[in-house]
Amino acid sequence: MKNRFDDFNLYHFTKKAIMERLKLYVIESYNELVNKVTWPTWSNLQSSTIVVLVASIILALMIFLMDVVSKTVLDQIYSL
């Protein structure tokens, strides 16, 4: 027979189980970040940043040139 506290106990059990799972997740995530992840060295990080910066500048210049060319062509077409 079900009493009026069954749903209450189920709710708190579920809430407690969720909190335990969340705690376990945080502990395992911290352990993985500290012990299992290989972090880049400072020189590797700097060189990777320079590569990304140079690639971004080249891409921005290409888009700028395409914009200038298309504007020039469209201005010539509209002036006819």
Secondary structure, 3 states (H helix, E strand, C coil): CCCCCHHHHHHHHHHHHHHHHHHHHHHHHHHHHHHHCCCCCHHHHHHHHHHHHHHHHHHHHHHHHHHHHHHHHHHHHHCC
